[in-house]
Amino acid sequence: WCTREAGVIGCGTAPDPDVRFGPGACDSDLAAMAPGAVNIGSSPGVHIVNYTARSVGGYGLKASHASGLEVERSAFFGCGAGGVQVASSPGASVRNSYVRGFGERYPAGVGVILTSSPDGTVAHCDISGGLYNGIVFGGTNDTGAGSRYELNVVHGNGHETDDGICDFGAIHGSNAGSLLPIYITSNVFHNITAYQNGGNGIYLDVSSTGVQVERNLVYD
């Protein structure tokens, strides 16, 4: 399933509007098995600018081992899993982008994931309308050292009813075994809710160390 029109690319498995939690929807944490409309692997210095993914079956963009990746001024609407998933990509950045509606096929999909990517950045992004984490950060043993999550707005995620899921936050991650900091700075997180536990604004998971959290606003 693939469409291209007016600068909008949609690729992947088309989500069935009548199947939200049916076969195949009981996904692993962060919807790791979900496909990407665009996949980048072992390719340094890629720039993705003015890209729109709409109604894709999985993630709008997935990247690994893509050092220096830049995602700028992009938009992700109605994604089956999430907007952007980046791992093991030193210096990668996601900036000035929107994620609106995610987790439509894979409920554990995330708006933006940037993990194990030292000196990476997620900044000036607006993320809303999902069932799970808005942003996921982290790494172990300093694999995420120096990464920054700043000046983002994450809002309106999660459901209080029993079609929601649990144990998540507007931003969620761990920095276990690390000495060097990860920075969560000057963000706004609001209207995050969960069916039972979770629904936090800022969620530092077990054994997190070296995370510097300052000048954030969390409400409702």
VEXDO-920674 format. One record per residue: z, x, y of N, C-alpha, C, O in turn; residue in three letters. Coordinates in steps of 0.1 Angstrom, whole numbers, plus 2048, in hexadecimal, padded with zeros to 3 digits. Each point is the difference from the previous one (the first is absolute). Example, Ala and Ser with C-alpha at 12.3 -4.5 7.8 and 13.67 -1.06 7.14 Angstrom:
# VEXDO-920674
84E8847C78007F780C80080980C80780A800ALA 7F27F280B80080980B8087F880B80180580BSER 
//
This chain:
# VEXDO-920674
8008097F48007F780C80080980C809808802TRP 7ED7F78067FF80880C7F77F980B7F67FB7FDCYS 80F80580F7F97FA80B80080A80C809808801THR 7EC7F780780080880C7F97F880B7F57FC7FEARG 81280280D7FA7F880B80780480D80C801800GLU 7EC80180A80680280E80B80A80080A7FF806ALA 7F380C7F380A80B80080C7FE7F7809808800GLY 7F77ED7F980B7FC7F77FD8037F27F57FB7FBVAL 81280D7FE7FE8037F280A7FA7F780C801803ILE 7F07F87F380A7FB7F67FC8037F27F57FC7FCGLY 81380B7FD7FC8057F280C7FE7F780B800805CYS 7F27FF7EE80B7FF7F77FF7F47F77F57FA7FFGLY 8168017FC8017F47F88037F580980B800806THR 7ED7F67FB8027F580980D7F87FC8017FC7F4ALA 80980281580B7F97FC7FD7F17FE7F97FA807PRO 80D8017EE7FE7F27FD80B7F880880B8027FEASP 7F07F580B80A7F980880A7F77F880A7FC805PRO 7F28017EF8087F77F780A8087F78087FA7F9ASP 7F68148078098087F880780A8087FA80A805VAL 8137F47FE8088098088098087F780180C802ARG 8067EE7F58098077F77FC7FE7F28098007F7PHE 7EA7FF8067FB7FE7F27FF80D7F980680A804GLY 7F27F67F17FE80C7F87FB80C8087F77FE808PRO 81080D7F77FC80C80780780180E7FF80B806GLY 8077EB7FE80780080D80E8067FF80680480BALA 8007FD7EA80D8067FE7FF80F8018008077F6CYS 7FE7FE8167FC80E80280C80980080B7FC801ASP 7F28117FE80A80B80180480180F7FA7FB809SER 81180D7F980580280D7F58068097F98097FCASP 8057F18107F780480A7F17FD7FC7F7805806LEU 8077F37EF7F37FC7FB7F780D7FE7F5800805ALA 81180A7F57F980C7FE7F37FF7F87F7808802ALA 8087EE7F67F47FF7F87F57F88077F48007FBMET 80E7FB8117F67F88077F580980580280C804ALA 7F27F07FB7F480880580080180F8077F9807PRO 7F18117FE7FD80180E7F27FC8037F78047F9GLY 8077F58127F37FE8057F980D8047F48027FDALA 8138078087FC80E80380A8097FA80C7FF802VAL 7EF80B7F680880A7F97FC80E8057F5803800ASN 8158058037FE80D8058098097F780C7FE800ILE 7EE80C7FA8088097F77FB80F8027F4802800GLY 8168078027FD80E8017F580380A7F68087FDSER 80B7F180F7F680280A80780280D8057F6806SER 7FC8167FF80780380D7F97FC80C7F3800800PRO 8147FC80B7FA7FF80D7F87F38027F7800808GLY 80B7F67F07F97F38018057F880C80C7FF801VAL 7EB7FB8078047F780B7FB7F27FD7F47FF7FEHIS 8147F78027FC7F27FE8047FA80E80C7FE803ILE 7EA7FD8048027FB80D7F87F28017F57FF7FBVAL 8127F780B7FA7F38037FB7FA7F27F57FA800ASN 8138077F67FD7FA7F38087F37FF80C7FF803TYR 7ED7F77F78077F37FD7FE7FD7F27F58007FBTHR 8167FD7FE7FF7FB7F28067F180080B7FE806ALA 7ED7F97F58047F28007FF7FA7F27F58017FAARG 8167F88027FF7F97F37FD8097F47F87FC7F7SER 80D8108097FD8097F580A7FD7F580B7FB802VAL 7F28097F18087FD7F580C8087FF80A7FC7FAGLY 7F681180B80B8097FE80580580E8037F8809GLY 7FC8167F880380680D7F38018087F68027FBTYR 80C7FE8127F48028097FB80F7FF7F4802801GLY 8168077FE7FD80E7FF80A8077F780C7FE802LEU 7F080B7F58098087F87FC80E8017F48037FFLYS 8158068037FD80E80180B8097FA80C7FD801ALA 7F080E7F980980A7FA7FA80D8017F48027FFSER 8148088047FC80E8027F480180A7F68067FEHIS 80D7F380D7F67FF80B80780580D8027F9809ALA 8008147F780780680B7F87FE80D7F4800801SER 8147FD80A7FA7FE80D7F97F28017F97FE80AGLY 8087F97ED7FA7F38018057F980D80C801803LEU 7EA7F98048047F880C7FA7F27FE7F47FE7FEGLU 8157F88037FC7F28008047FB80E80B7FF803VAL 7EB7FD8048027FC80F7F97F38037F57FD7FBGLU 8127FA80D7FA7F48057F97F87F57F57FC801ARG 8128027F47FB7F97F58087F37FD80B7FF805SER 7EF7F87F48077F37FD7FE7FC7F27F68027FAALA 8157F88018007FC7F28057F17FF80C7FE803PHE 7EC7F97F98037F28008007FA7F27F68027F9PHE 8147F78038007F97F37FD8087F47F87FD7F8GLY 81080E8077FD80A7F58087FB7F480B7FB800CYS 7EE8067F48077FC7F480C8087FD80A7FB7FAGLY 7F681280980C8097FF80680480D8097F9805ALA 7F181080280580580D7F58058097F48007FCGLY 81080680F7F68058097FC80F7FD7F58027FCGLY 8148078057FD80E7FE80B8077F680C7FD802VAL 7EF80A7F58098087F77FB80F8007F58037FCGLN 8148058097FD80F80180B8077F980C7FE803VAL 7F180C7F58098087F97FC80F7FF7F48027FFALA 8158078027FD80E7FE7F58058097F78077FBSER 80A7F58127F580480980780580D8027F9809SER 8018157F780680680C7F97FD80D7F3801801PRO 8147FB8097FA7FE80D7F97F38027F97FE80AGLY 8077F97EC7F97F38018067F780A80C801803ALA 7EC7F78038057F780A7FA7F27FF7F47FF7FDSER 8147F78067FB7F28028057FB80D80C7FF802VAL 7EA7FF8088047FD80D7F87F48067F57FD7FCARG 8127FC80D7F97F58087F97F67F77F47FD803ASN 8127FF7F27F97F77F78097F37FD80C800802SER 7ED7F67F98067F37FC7FF7FE7F17F68037FATYR 8157F78018007FB7F28057F180280B7FE804VAL 7ED7F97F88037F28027FE7F97F27F47FE7FCARG 8177FE7FD7FF7F97F37FD80A7F57F58067FFGLY 8157FC7F97FE8097F48097FB7F58097F8802PHE 7F480D7F28077FC7F47FB7F37FB8077F87F9GLY 7EC80480A7FB7F37FC7FD7FF7F18007F57FBGLU 7FD8167FF7FE8017F180A8087F98057FC7F6ARG 7FF80F81080A8097FB80C7FF80980080780BTYR 80A7F17F280B7FD80980880D80580580080BPRO 7FB80A7ED80780D8037F880980980380C801ALA 7F27F08047F880880980780280D8097F8804GLY 7F381380380780480C7F680180C7F48037FEVAL 8117FA80E7F780180B7FA80E8027F4801800GLY 8158098027FB80E80180A8097F880C7FF802VAL 7EE8097F58088097F87FB80E8047F5803800ILE 8158068047FD80E80380C8087F980B800806LEU 7F28067EF80B8077F87FB80E7FC7F48027FFTHR 8168068007FD80E7FB7F58078087F88077FBSER 8097F68127F580580980780780C8027FA80ASER 8028137F580780780A7F87FF80E7F4802800PRO 8147FC80A7FB80080E7F67F48027F7801809ASP 80A7F57EE7F77F48028067F780B80C802804GLY 7EC7F48008057F780A7FB7F27FE7F47FE7FCTHR 8147F88067FC7F28018067FB80E80C800802VAL 7EB7FD8078047FD80D7F77F58077F47FF7FDALA 8127F980B7F97F68087F97F67F77F57FC803HIS 8118007F27FA7F77F78087F380080C7FF803CYS 7ED7F67FB8067F28007FD7FA7F27F57FF7FCASP 8167FE7FD7FF7FD7F28087F37FE80C7FF803ILE 7ED7F77F78077F37FE7FA7F87F57F58037FBSER 8127F28017FA7F67F77FF8047F17F87FC7F9GLY 81180E8038008047F280D7FB7F98087F9806GLY 7F88097ED80C7FC7F880A80B7FD80B7FE7FBLEU 7F180F80880880B7FC80180A80C7FF7FC80CTYR 8038117F180380A80B7F480080A7F47FF7FCASN 8108028117F580280A7FB80F8007F4802800GLY 8168077FF7FC80F8008098067F580C7FD7FFILE 7EE80C7F98078087F77FF80F8037F5804803VAL 8168037FE80080E8038078087F58057FA7F6PHE 7FA81380B8098087F77F980B7F97F4804802GLY 8138017F47FD80B7F880C8067FA80B7FC804GLY 7F480D7F380C8077FB7FF80F8027F5806801THR 81680080180180F8017F780580B7F88097FFASN 8097F080D7F880380C7F17FF7FF7F9805808ASP 8027F37EF7F27FE7FF7FB7F780C7F47FF803THR 8157FA8037FD7F880C80580680D8007F880AGLY 8048147F680780680C7F77FF80D7F4803800ALA 8137F980A7F980080D7F87F38037FA7FF80BGLY 8057F87EB7F87F48038077F780980C800801SER 7EC7F88078067F880B7FA7F27FF7F57FE7FDARG 8147F98057FD7F18008067FB80D80C7FE801TYR 7EB8008098057FD80D7F77F68087F48007FEGLU 8127F880A7FA7F78097F77F67F97F67FC804LEU 80F8007F07FA7F57F88077F380280C800804ASN 7ED7F57FA8077F28007FD7FA7F27F47FF7FCVAL 8167FE7FD7FF7FA7F28087F380180C800804VAL 7EE7F57F88067F38027FA7F57F77F58017FBHIS 8137F58037FB7F47F87FD8037F27F67FA7FBGLY 81180E7FE7FE8037F280A7FA7F780C7FF804ASN 7F07FD7F080A7FB7F68017F18017FC7F980AGLY 8098017EB8027F17FF80E7FE7FB8068077F8HIS 8017EF80E80D7FC7FB8007F77F48098007F8GLU 7EC7FA8057FE7F77F57FE8087F37FD80C801THR 8037EE7F47FF8077F37F38057FD7FE8067F5ASP 7F87F88137F38077FE80080E8087F6807800ASP 8157FC80680280E80680580A7F58037FC7F5GLY 7FE81181080680A7F780B8078088037FC80BILE 80380E7EF80D8058057FF80F8017F68077FCCYS 8157FF80A80280E8007F58088087F98087FBASP 8067F58127F68078098057FF80E80B7FA803PHE 7EE80C80680380080E7F48008097F48027FBGLY 80E7FE8127F48028097FB80E7FE7F48027FFALA 8158087FF7FD80D7FC8098047F580C7FE801ILE 7EF8087F58088037F47FB80D7F97F4803800HIS 8168057FC7FC80D7F980C8087FD80C7FC802GLY 7F18107F980B8097FC7FB80E8037F48037FFSER 8158068037FD80E8038098097F780680A805ASN 7FC7F27EF80A8067F77FD80F7FE7F58057FFALA 81680280180080F7FD7FA80880C7FC80B7FEGLY 8037EF80E7F980780B80B80580A80A7FB801SER 7F281080680880580B7F97FE80D8077FE80ALEU 7EC8027F77F97FF80C7FE7F18037FE7F87F7LEU 8028048168007F28037F37F98007F5805801PRO 80C7ED7FD7F67F78028057F780C80C7FE801ILE 7EB7FE8088047FA80D7FB7F18007F57FD7FDTYR 8157FA8057FD7F28028057FC80E80C7FF803ILE 7EB80080780380080E7F97F68087F47FE7FETHR 8137FB80A7FA7F780B7F77F57FA7F67FD805SER 80F7FD7F07F87F57FA8077F380380C7FF804ASN 7ED7F67FA8057F28017FE7F97F27F57FF7FCVAL 8167FD7FE7FF7F97F38077F280280C800804PHE 7ED7F57F88077F38027FA7F67F67F58017FCHIS 8137F58027FD7F57F77FB8047F27F57FD7FCASN 81480B7FE7FE8057F280A7F97F780C800803ILE 7EF7F97F38087F87F87FD8027F17F58047FDTHR 8147F87FA7FE8027F28067F47F98097F9805ALA 7F38057EF8057F57F880E8027FC8087F6801TYR 7FC8167FB80E8037FD80480C80880280080CGLN 80080C7ED80480C8077F48068077F57FD7FDASN 80E80B80D7F68078077FD7F980D8097F9806GLY 7EB8087FF7FC7FA80D80780880B8037FA80AGLY 7FE8137F480680980B7F580380A7F48007FEASN 81280580E7F780680A7FC80E7FC7F58037FEGLY 8168058007FE80E7FD8078037F380D7FE7FFILE 7ED8057F68058017F37FF80F7FB7F58047FCTYR 81580380480180E7FB8057FF7F180B7FC7FELEU 7EC8077F98047FE7F280980A7FB80480A807ASP 8017F57ED80A8087FA7FD80F8017F48047FEVAL 8158048057FF80F8007F880480C7FB80C800SER 8027EC80A7F980580C80880A80780C7FE803SER 7ED80D80180680A8087F680480B7F47FF7FETHR 81280780D7F780580A7F77F78077F5803804GLY 80F7F07FD7F87F68078067FE80E80C7FC801VAL 7ED80680A8057FE80D7FB7F38057F47FE802GLN 8157F98017FD7F28048067FE80E80C801802VAL 7EB7FC8088057FF80E7F77F78087F48007FEGLU 8127F980C7F97F880A7F77F57FA7F67FE805ARG 80F7FC7F07F97F57FA8067F380380C7FF803ASN 7ED7F67FE8057F38027FE7F77F47F47FF7FBLEU 8167FB7FF7FF7F77F58077F380380B800805VAL 7EE7F57F98077F38037FA7F57F77F58017FATYR 8127F48057FC7F47F87FE8057F27FD7F77F7ASP 
//
